[in-house]
């Protein structure tokens, strides 16, 4: 698949003289602030309809015989959408949630609203590209806008197709040229009104529960429960990211509060010392679930980091937060360079087809490998939808290098389970560990016994999850 250079501006081709209605289709960009596409489309549309699709394919069982999406992911998404609905309502608009694959439902919705075009986030992954291509095949005019990275691809010190294939080389170029993210954008002051027929459209199409216009942000938690009332979520107080608590719920409101409290408590100054811990709420930034859903932009996180450094000073720990945000960007840029190739069994290499053992894979998913630290991590993942970065690496390495299973199966399990699943980072990390991506050492094997000795020497974590 060839992926064209993303645009940081909207290419408006149609005339706005006929008072057009435009549909904005939310994808992994579930926020209003620092939203370049939203800022520009608000300047173009006379009437604007915000839509989120719940695709039916997300309810399917994958080729690996696992569910596509876990209940934890569903609940976190529900709370994210509830918050987005509240934010739009406060801006005198609404979020229309509809069920169905975009190519099946959005053309009919566009026809009913006399919408002349659809705008959405550009996502350079095969499935997401296919969604847009299928929409365009129906005759709809679809504009996509790149907006998920911290750095603007157009401002890099090289062309995207010349992206270095080693992260360190990429980082050195960015830092040598002092490449900086643009400042975050505010929420648009004027959001165009809804289509005149919105009430009838919402009654026909809406998947979400009815919420009266008098409900405000203080009811976001209640709205989340209404949307997700059919989802059974086990509440586990051992979780390092207890998404069932309001302060860890989805959405830009919780993300903003978390960002503020993280830097207010000066946790950033010790991040590098704690980032490899296995359990707890404060050992890592915990930005990833909100970044993955788009409720928090990477540029907003970076701006908060720089403001913190201006007050408290920079050190190795604050640098490491930038370092990891840069890794996140790198996996996105790799998709712009290589596209579908990142999803082939061989990845970017000429390695032989990966082996796979269904029974070993099932044992890994079910935390029954017999390797205590690995099983503890897999137990936590299934129980909470979250796992520390260190344990993700240990678990992934064990599946690939010790159990001899296909890395793509592991990537699919993480997609199913993680509330902070991100298509770019998930694919990039699994390729990297398997030696089929951009790792110059051709793969990383983590010895679970050594890792347990270094990171859980007294067995606290393993006992917490009942494997020791």
C-alpha positions in Angstrom: 0.0 0.0 0.0 1.3 3.4 -0.8 0.5 6.1 1.6 0.5 9.7 0.4 2.0 12.5 2.4 -0.4 13.6 5.1 -1.8 17.1 5.0 -1.9 19.3 8.1 -4.5 21.5 6.3 -7.8 20.7 4.8 -8.1 20.6 1.1 -11.5 22.3 0.5 -12.6 21.7 -3.0 -16.3 22.3 -2.9 -18.1 25.6 -2.9 -19.5 26.8 0.4 -22.0 29.2 -1.3 -24.9 26.7 -1.0 -24.9 26.6 2.8 -23.4 23.1 3.0 -23.9 20.5 5.7 -20.7 18.7 6.4 -20.3 15.5 8.5 -17.4 15.1 10.8 -16.6 11.5 11.5 -14.7 10.9 14.7 -12.3 8.0 14.7 -9.3 8.0 17.1 -9.5 11.8 17.7 -12.2 12.0 20.5 -11.6 15.5 21.7 -12.4 19.1 20.7 -9.2 20.9 21.8 -6.0 20.8 19.7 -7.9 19.4 16.8 -6.6 20.9 13.5 -9.3 19.3 11.4 -12.1 20.4 13.6 -10.7 24.0 13.7 -10.7 24.2 10.0 -13.9 22.4 9.2 -15.7 24.8 11.6 -14.6 27.6 9.4 -16.0 25.9 6.3 -19.3 24.4 7.3 -22.6 26.2 7.7 -24.1 23.2 9.4 -22.0 20.4 11.0 -23.0 16.9 12.1 -20.7 15.0 14.4 -20.8 11.2 14.1 -19.1 8.3 15.7 -19.6 4.8 14.1 -19.6 1.6 16.2 -18.5 -0.8 13.4 -20.0 -4.3 13.6 -16.6 -5.9 12.7 -15.3 -5.0 16.2 -17.7 -7.6 17.5 -16.2 -10.4 15.5 -13.9 -13.2 16.5 -10.5 -12.9 14.9 -8.6 -15.5 12.9 -6.8 -16.3 16.1 -10.1 -17.3 17.7 -10.1 -14.4 20.2 -12.6 -11.6 20.5 -11.8 -8.4 18.6 -12.6 -6.1 21.5 -12.7 -6.8 25.3 -15.3 -5.5 27.7 -12.6 -3.3 29.3 -12.0 -1.6 26.0 -15.7 -1.2 25.4 -16.3 0.5 28.7 -13.4 2.9 28.4 -14.6 3.9 24.9 -18.1 4.4 26.3 -16.9 6.8 29.0 -14.7 8.6 26.3 -17.8 9.1 24.1 -19.9 10.2 27.0 -17.4 12.9 27.8 -17.2 14.0 24.1 -21.0 14.1 24.0 -21.0 16.4 27.0 -18.3 18.7 25.6 -20.2 19.0 22.3 -23.5 19.7 24.2 -21.8 22.5 26.1 -20.8 23.9 22.7 -24.5 23.7 21.5 -24.0 20.7 19.4 -24.4 16.9 19.7 -22.6 13.6 19.0 -24.6 11.2 16.9 -23.5 7.6 17.7 -24.6 5.1 15.1 -24.0 1.4 14.7 -22.6 -0.2 11.5 -19.6 -0.2 9.3 -18.9 3.4 8.0 -19.2 2.5 4.3 -22.7 1.0 5.0 -24.2 3.8 7.2 -22.4 7.1 6.4 -23.6 7.3 2.8 -27.2 6.9 3.8 -26.7 9.5 6.6 -25.1 11.9 4.2 -28.0 11.6 1.8 -30.6 12.2 4.6 -28.8 15.3 5.8 -27.8 16.6 2.3 -24.2 16.5 3.4 -21.8 17.4 0.7 -18.7 15.8 2.2 -17.2 13.9 5.1 -14.1 14.9 7.1 -12.2 12.6 9.3 -8.8 11.7 10.8 -6.2 10.2 8.5 -5.0 6.9 9.9 -2.2 5.2 7.9 -3.1 1.6 8.8 -4.6 -0.9 6.3 -7.9 -1.5 7.9 -8.5 2.2 8.6 -7.4 3.1 5.0 -9.8 0.5 3.7 -12.7 2.1 5.6 -12.0 5.4 3.8 -11.5 3.8 0.4 -14.8 2.0 0.8 -16.5 5.2 1.6 -15.1 6.9 -1.4 -16.1 4.0 -3.6 -19.7 4.9 -2.8 -19.2 8.3 -4.4 -18.8 10.3 -1.2 -16.3 13.1 -1.1 -14.1 12.2 1.9 -11.3 14.5 3.2 -8.8 13.1 5.6 -6.5 15.1 7.9 -3.3 13.9 9.7 -3.5 15.0 13.3 -2.3 12.2 15.7 1.4 12.9 15.9 3.3 15.3 18.1 5.5 16.5 15.3 4.0 17.8 12.0 5.3 15.4 9.3 5.6 18.4 6.9 8.1 20.1 9.3 10.5 17.1 9.7 14.1 17.6 8.6 13.6 14.9 5.9 10.9 13.6 3.6 8.6 10.9 5.2 9.8 8.4 2.6 13.3 9.0 3.8 12.5 8.3 7.5 15.6 6.6 9.0 15.0 2.9 9.7 16.6 3.1 13.1 14.9 5.1 15.8 18.1 6.5 17.3 19.0 8.0 13.9 15.6 9.6 13.6 15.8 11.0 17.2 19.3 12.5 16.5 18.0 14.2 13.3 15.0 15.7 15.1 17.0 16.9 18.0 19.9 18.2 15.9 17.5 20.3 13.9 15.6 21.4 17.0 12.3 20.2 15.4 9.5 21.2 17.8 5.7 20.5 17.8 3.4 23.4 17.0 1.5 24.7 20.0 -1.9 23.1 20.8 -5.0 24.7 19.3 -7.9 25.9 21.5 -11.4 24.6 21.2 -13.1 26.4 18.2 -15.1 29.3 19.5 -17.9 28.9 17.0 -19.1 25.4 16.1 -21.7 25.5 13.3 -25.2 24.5 14.1 -26.6 21.0 13.6 -28.7 20.2 10.5 -32.3 21.4 10.8 -33.6 17.8 10.7 -31.3 16.6 13.5 -34.0 15.6 16.0 -35.6 13.2 13.5 -32.2 11.9 12.4 -31.1 11.3 15.9 -34.3 9.5 16.7 -33.8 7.2 13.8 -30.0 6.6 13.9 -28.8 7.0 17.5 -27.2 4.1 19.2 -26.5 6.0 22.4 -29.1 6.5 25.2 -31.1 9.6 25.0 -29.5 12.4 27.1 -31.4 15.6 27.6 -29.8 18.9 26.7 -30.0 20.1 30.3 -27.4 17.5 31.3 -24.0 19.0 32.0 -20.4 17.9 32.5 -21.1 16.9 36.1 -23.3 14.1 34.7 -20.6 12.6 32.5 -20.1 9.6 34.8 -23.9 8.9 34.8 -23.9 9.2 31.0 -21.1 6.7 30.8 -23.0 4.2 32.9 -26.1 4.6 30.8 -24.2 3.9 27.6 -22.3 1.0 29.0 -25.0 -0.5 31.2 -25.0 -3.7 29.2 -21.3 -4.2 29.6 -20.2 -6.3 32.6 -17.0 -4.9 34.0 -15.2 -6.5 36.9 -13.8 -3.9 39.3 -10.3 -4.9 40.4 -8.7 -2.6 42.9 -5.3 -4.1 42.0 -5.4 -2.3 38.7 -2.6 0.2 37.9 -5.1 2.0 35.7 -8.5 1.6 37.4 -10.6 2.9 34.5 -13.8 2.2 36.5 -12.9 5.2 38.7 -14.0 8.7 37.5 -10.4 10.1 37.6 -9.3 7.3 35.3 -12.3 7.3 33.0 -12.1 8.0 29.3 -12.5 11.5 27.7 -10.8 14.8 27.5 -12.1 16.0 30.9 -10.4 13.2 32.9 -7.3 13.4 30.7 -6.9 17.1 31.4 -7.3 16.6 35.2 -4.8 13.7 35.1 -2.3 15.8 33.2 -2.5 18.6 35.7 -2.2 16.4 38.8 0.7 14.5 37.3 2.8 17.5 36.8 1.5 19.3 39.9 2.7 16.4 42.1 6.1 16.7 40.3 6.1 13.0 39.3 7.8 13.9 36.0 11.0 14.6 37.9 11.4 11.0 38.9 9.8 9.2 35.9 13.0 7.5 34.7 13.5 6.0 38.1 10.1 4.5 38.3 9.0 3.8 34.7 10.0 0.1 34.8 8.0 -0.7 37.9 5.3 -3.3 37.5 2.4 -2.0 39.6 0.9 1.2 41.0 -0.8 4.3 39.7 2.2 6.7 39.8 5.1 4.8 38.4 4.4 5.9 34.9 2.7 8.9 33.3 -0.5 6.8 32.5 -1.1 9.2 29.5 -1.4 6.3 27.0 -5.1 5.4 27.3 -6.1 9.0 26.6 -3.5 9.4 23.9 -4.8 6.2 22.2 -8.4 7.4 22.1 -7.4 10.8 21.0 -9.0 12.4 24.1 -5.5 13.8 24.8 -3.2 15.1 22.0 0.5 14.4 22.1 1.1 18.1 21.5 -0.9 19.0 24.6 1.1 16.5 26.7 4.3 18.0 25.3 3.2 21.5 26.0 2.5 20.6 29.6 5.9 18.9 29.9 7.7 22.0 28.6 5.7 24.2 31.0 6.8 21.9 33.8 10.4 22.1 32.8 10.3 25.9 32.7 9.2 25.9 36.4 11.0 22.9 37.9 13.8 22.4 35.5 14.6 19.6 33.1 16.4 16.4 34.0 16.8 12.9 32.6 13.3 11.9 33.7 11.6 14.8 31.9 13.7 14.1 28.9 12.5 10.5 29.0 8.9 11.6 28.6 9.9 13.5 25.5 11.9 10.4 24.4 8.8 8.2 24.6 6.5 10.7 22.9 9.0 10.7 20.1 8.9 6.8 19.9 5.1 7.2 19.6 5.6 9.5 16.7 8.2 7.2 15.1 5.8 4.3 14.9 3.3 6.6 13.2 5.8 7.8 10.7 6.8 4.2 9.9 3.3 3.6 8.8 3.4 6.6 6.4 6.6 5.1 4.9 5.8 1.4 4.8 2.0 1.1 5.2 0.7 -2.4 4.7 4.2 -4.0 4.7 4.2 -3.6 8.5 1.3 -6.1 8.6 2.9 -8.8 6.6 4.1 -11.9 8.4 7.7 -11.1 7.5 7.4 -7.4 8.3 10.2 -5.4 6.9 12.6 -8.4 6.7 13.2 -11.4 4.6 12.8 -13.7 7.6 10.9 -17.0 7.2 7.2 -17.2 7.9 6.7 -17.2 11.7 5.8 -20.5 13.4 2.7 -20.8 15.5 1.4 -23.2 18.1 -2.3 -22.8 18.9 -2.1 -24.6 22.2 0.8 -22.6 23.5 -0.8 -19.3 22.3 -4.0 -20.2 24.2 -2.0 -21.0 27.3 -0.3 -17.6 27.1 -3.6 -15.8 26.7 -5.1 -17.7 29.6 -2.0 -17.1 31.9 -1.2 -20.9 32.0 2.3 -21.0 30.6 3.9 -22.0 33.9 6.3 -19.1 33.9 5.2 -17.1 37.0 6.0 -13.6 36.0 4.6 -14.0 32.5 1.4 -15.5 33.9 1.1 -12.7 36.4 1.2 -10.2 33.7 -1.3 -12.0 31.5 -3.6 -12.3 34.4 -3.5 -8.6 35.1 -4.1 -7.8 31.4 -7.2 -9.9 31.2 -8.5 -8.7 34.6 -8.0 -5.0 34.1 -7.2 -4.2 30.4 -3.9 -2.7 31.4 -0.3 -3.8 31.8 3.0 -2.0 32.5 5.3 -1.4 29.6 8.0 -3.6 31.1 5.5 -6.6 31.4 4.2 -6.0 27.9 7.8 -6.5 26.6 8.4 -9.5 28.8 5.1 -11.1 27.8 5.5 -10.4 24.1 9.1 -11.7 24.1 8.1 -14.9 25.8 5.3 -15.6 23.3 7.6 -15.1 20.3 11.0 -16.4 21.4 10.1 -19.0 24.1 6.8 -20.3 23.0 7.5 -20.0 19.2 4.2 -18.4 18.3 3.3 -15.9 15.6 3.9 -12.3 16.6 0.7 -11.3 14.8 -1.4 -13.5 17.2 0.2 -11.7 20.2 -0.5 -8.3 18.6 -4.2 -9.3 18.1 -4.5 -10.3 21.8 -3.1 -7.0 22.9 -5.5 -5.3 20.5 -8.3 -7.2 22.1 -7.4 -6.5 25.7 -5.6 -3.2 26.1 -7.7 -0.1 26.9 -4.8 1.9 25.5 -4.6 -0.1 22.3 -3.1 2.1 19.5 -2.8 0.6 16.1 0.6 2.3 15.3 2.4 1.6 18.6 1.0 -2.0 19.0 2.1 -3.0 15.5 5.5 -1.2 15.8 6.3 -2.7 19.2 5.4 -6.3 18.2 7.4 -6.0 15.0 10.4 -4.6 16.9 10.4 -7.4 19.5 10.0 -10.1 16.9 13.0 -8.8 14.9 10.8 -8.1 11.9 10.7 -4.3 12.3 13.4 -1.6 12.7 15.3 -3.1 15.6 19.0 -3.1 14.6 19.6 -6.1 16.9 17.1 -8.2 15.0 14.8 -8.9 17.9 14.7 -8.7 21.6 14.4 -11.7 24.0 13.7 -10.9 27.6 14.8 -13.7 30.0 11.7 -14.0 32.3 13.8 -15.3 35.2 16.3 -12.4 34.9 13.5 -9.9 34.6 11.8 -11.3 37.7 15.0 -11.0 39.6 15.5 -7.4 38.5 12.0 -6.1 38.7 10.1 -8.4 41.2 12.9 -9.8 43.3 10.7 -10.3 46.4 7.8 -11.7 44.3 5.4 -8.9 45.3 3.9 -8.5 41.9 3.6 -12.3 41.3 1.9 -12.8 44.6 -0.4 -9.9 43.9 -1.7 -11.7 40.8 -1.7 -15.2 42.4 1.1 -16.9 40.4 3.6 -17.3 43.2 
